[in-house]
Amino acid sequence: MYIKVKVYPDQKKDAFTVVGENRFEARVRVPALRNLANMRVVELVAGHFVVPVKSIRIVSGHQSPSKILS
């Protein structure tokens, strides 16, 4: 399953919200440096879908705020 996630780094608190079918917004407290925001987004997605973190991967958008995850 593929989902689209729009990431907003450097926010006041972490949040993961549903925007539409297979579309989500992730607000993370960590900055977009040294892959920190990407790792936190993967943790939020894994927590939302109740799956292990290792089963989530970023397919596209490693350096972009718009990401596709599998």
Summary of the structure (lengths in Angstrom):
residues: 70
radius of gyration: 10.7
end to end distance: 5.7
largest distance: 30.0
contacts: 188
relative contact order: 0.27
helix: 24%
strand: 34%
